[in-house]
Amino acid sequence: MDNKIMSILSLAVLTEGIITYFKEFFVGGNFSFSMLFSIILGVLVAVCYKLDLLEYINLKSSIPYVGSILTGILISRGSNYVYDILKSITSIK
């Protein structure tokens, strides 16, 4: 498959995962402060250590830190979720 199609599919999987995660902010009508703290910590770790999942799949953003912020959000979900996302993305390729 074309490399651009793989990139689009990978971004679609990544975006769907992040949107699904943000839907959980208001479970039962209550705001989840622990989830917010988890996202802040994940983004902080990703930015400090220059982690960028999008660069790993050969997508470089023209806006600095976007890849690190998205990676931090994924990190905040936990290792099982990150493993599942990586498995989905790499199986597409």
Buried (B, 14 or more C-beta within 10 A) or exposed (E): EEEEEBBEBBBEBBEEBBEEBEEEEEEEEEEBEEBEEBBEEBBBBBBEEEBBBBBBBEBEBEEEBEBBBBBBBBBBBEEEBBEEBBEBBEEBE
